[in-house]
Amino acid sequence: MPIYLDNAATSFPKPSQVIEAVEGTLRLNAANPGRGGHQLSLQAGRLVMECRETVARFFGVDDSSRIAFTANATEAINLALFGVLQPGDRVVTTSMEHNAVVRPLKALSDQGVEVVRVMANSLGFVEPGAIRKACTPGTRLLVMNHCSNVTGTLQAIEEIGPWCRQQGILFMVDAAQSAGVFPINVEAMAIDLLAVPGHKALLGPTGTGFLYVRKELELRPLLYGGTGNFSQSANQPTEMPERLESGTLNTIGLAGLKAGVEFVEAVGLDHICSHEQELLGQLIEGLAALDCVSLYGPFGTTRYGGALSFNVKNMDPSMLGFRLDHEYGICCRVGLHCAPEAHGSIGTLPEGTVRLSPGYFNTSEEIEQTLAAIRAIIATEN
């Protein structure tokens, strides 16, 4: 069995509860929720509602109808950005964003939206003061990630969100790398739009995710079509979540997402975060002992978690990743990780880095095997 250290891309393995929920739903009830009055459709609808309420509870959302299910965080981000912004608007973002944010903003910029980017420091951290300075009067939206998929840097969203609320600026958070590891409460953090994948640290299947939309904030839909309700009208419903959920939902995936969130709740965020931080600390200690290794990120601070990026002197990260996989069965990510601007901030363009991202099911023994493999590969190069 390979050692899987690519949980920042998607979590693996999945809890048995998730597998059982997916299999059970596929076997017993794969009916279309909200598309009929028969018992199987009603059962499927209840399952979707239970998942919606589970997700809402987990993130401190008091009205589950404000959760719109999507196929992934990228779709959720596009729903939010294209649903809120229009030509003439001003949006502030950071240099640490994933292409899931960068590319929609580029498209919107081409349509007349003003995009202002705040640079991170060499550790991947964006100073709140710099963000406040960039958010001049007339700014419509601030969008940023909570945790970098390149450096694992945690941004100060708990400080920035309430400030944005006071200024009347919409605050959007990409929680792709933090949801399921670090606490997120949309009310306490004054988050207006929250994009979350179901398949990463929430431990659900791929093909799941959601967008949270604050009450009284109405978005233009990205898709128009059948919603099960309001079929008599040619207009898209105004009510949430139907307004943003055209087409058949991934009921089977949502059954797995519900089971994944319930697993995380049962284990506890504190325990999950502590375990992953221990594994990352073990990696950092082992790699820092090697003179030829460069590490990237705010290690030893409370602003770090999720992933570790590093490079070995005079070795292409792609070759190191290839050898880890083919010679030692260690699965990791190499390159730019769909976030080239983040690499520009930390000085790792154009090659990128090797990224190791342990998850809840990884062990200390696997980390030691990984360190031993890296040391062995380095020894063959010198």
Phi, psi and omega in degrees: 000126179297157171271116186263113180233045179231040183290343175290339176275311172194147184282144178200137358284172175265151176301150179301329179297324179291315179299316180294322180294318179295312182296317181296319179292319180295324182282319192257333183198089174255030181291166182274116183289136176073012182244019178181166180259003181282165191297323182289322176295320179294321177297317178297321177297321178295322179298315178298316179297319179297321177295317180300316181291325178296313179297315180301314179301317185297327184254013175074029179267123185273351178228105186294344179291348178277003175262118175251121182284144180225178179278341183185179179290328180299315177297320179298318179296316178297319176305314183290309186293313180285339179279337185255317190272147176214163182311135182098342178287160178240128180233138178251138179218191183230170180278002183258012188278151173287157177300341176297336174261316185300314186289317173300321179294325176296316178298319179291325176298320178296339180265002176110009174274134178277123181247122180246129185248129178261128184281141173275164173276184186291348177265359181087009182263137178254117183295129178304325179298322178292325177293315179299320179296322182287335183276071180288165179306138182099354177291128182273320191212142166245126179234131181202159176274159178275319183222130183288137176280355179260307186254350184074012182289128176269127178271159187275059184293333180293337177268321187285320183303306179300325177296316178300319180300319179295327183272354183075026179257130177293138182242119181243134182239130170268108185257029185302324185257359184244329183297121182102354177238315182245145181297136174225122176233114188295331180283311181296327182265002178054047179270127179268327181222126182231120179256127187222133171273148177272344193262001180262244186288350172281352169070016176277181180284161169296159183085015179228151178175182178198162171239127171267134180235122181301149178305146178072001175260115184254126181257148168287132180296151173271327178238146176238141179163202183291137178234000182090317178255166176057034185293341184286345184256144174278352179271148174295138179303151175267342183283144172270149002271356185303329183303328185248009185235059177284142178091173183288129178284158178277074184302319181296315178295322180292329173299318177291322179296317178303314180295324179295314179296319178296325176296314179299318178298318183292318179288319180101130180301320181301316181292317179297312181297316180299317180297314181293324178294324177296317180293318177296320177298321177296318177297314182298314180299316182292319182284325180296338179284351181260119185298332185271005183256134173251129179252150183232125177139166183274065184294150178076013178237171178279359183258035183220143174169162171101313186204154178233122176254138178207165173223155175250132183304133177064023177229126178295131181302328179295322179291320178297316178297320178298316181291322177301319180289305190281333181261334187232357179067033180251119184266119178221183181242140177230161176104217187262354174055033179059028181215064185298327180293327176296320178294328174297324180292324184260001174080034182241024172276148000264354188287329185086209184218172164267131181242127174248127182226090178291156178234187186299327186270000175284158183237163176299326179296321178295322178295319179293322175298321179295315179297319178297320179295318179296318178297320181294319179295317178299320181297328180284344182268348185245000000 
